[in-house]
Amino acid sequence: MTMEMGKVVQESRGDVQEAVDVTEYMAGEGRRLLGFTTPSELRKKLCLTIRMPVGICGLITPWNFPMAIPAWKIMTALVCGNTVLFKPSSDTPLCATRLIEILEKAGLPNGVLNMVTGSGDDVGKAIVNHEKVAAVSFTGHRDTGASILREAGLKRVGLEMGGKNGIIVMDDADLNLALEGVIWGGYGTSGQRCTAASRIIVHEKIESKFERMLVSRIRKLKLGDGLKPETDVGPLINKAAQEKSAKYTEIGKSEGAKLLTGGKTPRMEGFFFEPTLFTDCSIEMRIAQEEIFGPVVSLISFRSFDEAIDATNSIEYGLSSAIYTRDINRACEAITKVKAGLTYINSSTTGSEVHLPFGGVKHTGIGTREGGIEGINEFSDIKTIYIDYSGRLQRAQIDIE
């Protein structure tokens, strides 16, 4: 994984462990696949629900978590009794191939899981449009997701389409703890996560101090080969991603944001970009609104808690969010007021666990959640069963005694 897409080896091990964890979890869900029973309004009649497979599921996955995200989708779809047509990213076909080999070795029957490599235009569209594909699950760029939604017709569609996530740092926060969260959220995987913390919304009372702490820490981050233990930040996935980070750096400077550190393409082999930090950012700036998917972070100052909430919600996405504070009241207010599918208290914006739902609101998705029981809901249909043992015709809403 490190050799194919660049994340440091410690993160690659975490990616694989996540695939292991979701496989174990979904194997357990296979013993439940919960429906429910309920009394009937009529005598001598049983009412219950069961789960049924959807059918053939087309799963289209990105490159940034090339084992974990396919596992989230594949294991859930399989345990619900579906067959799978799997299209991995063209940037990480080797990781996908290794995953399939592992499942074949584990005894998965031939034909249950089918991988097809290729571009979105050639393979992705064919999956979305094929009449025998009953459900499509996609993780990736918003524009691609919108296209899938238009073309899929009456298929079941699940979309997870990115984020522009914010961390609120209150004036009573543990700044050392917040510093760790910002570094991990902003520069882990070189900022190439849909849950990356690309906006830091910091109280004006501690802004200057926190800026100095961040700049000092960022400048110590070591770029390099992800297989080397001393490396903190690996390369971006490809040249286009490198150029995109450079482009948004220039956009930020042209918009009037102040570049505190980074912002350059280093002279080293590979698609590297320096960890970059802007300050004096406003919520309207493109660098504070658009998903960059690189190591570029913006600092936004606020005076009041309500202003911080408004800044957090000022984007079209709604995936992840975080707040650092010692005030439990503020923390609970953030939980209810921030418009996002995930909210972390005194932790960074990334770190989802496999037994809990994952997904977002607004332009991040269409309400579908993966992980936990919500993943089972994505890949199964509910069938309602009525068993009448009265020996006579009983009409609901009519023959009520």
CORURQUI-V502034 format. One line per field, one symbol per residue. psi: psi as a letter, one per 40 degrees, with the letter a starting at -180 (. if undefined). A space follows every 10 residues. Layout:
# CORURQUI-V502034
psi->???
This chain:
# CORURQUI-V502034
psi->ddddeeiidd dddddddddd dddddddddd ecghaiiiii eiifhihiii hiidbhhhhh iaedgedddd ddddddddde eiihhhhiie efdddddddd dddddeehih edhhhhiiid ddddddddeh dehdihhhha iddddddddd eebeihhhhh faigiihhhi eeihdddddd ddddddeiff efieeigehh hhhddedddd ddddddddee hhiaheehde hdhaiididd dddddddddd ddddeeihhd iaeihigihi gihhhhhiaf iieeideedi hdfifhihhh iididddddd ddeeieigci iihhiehddd dddddddhgi dhhhhfiaei fiieeiihia abedafeiii iaddddddfi ihhhhhhhfd eihhhiedfh .
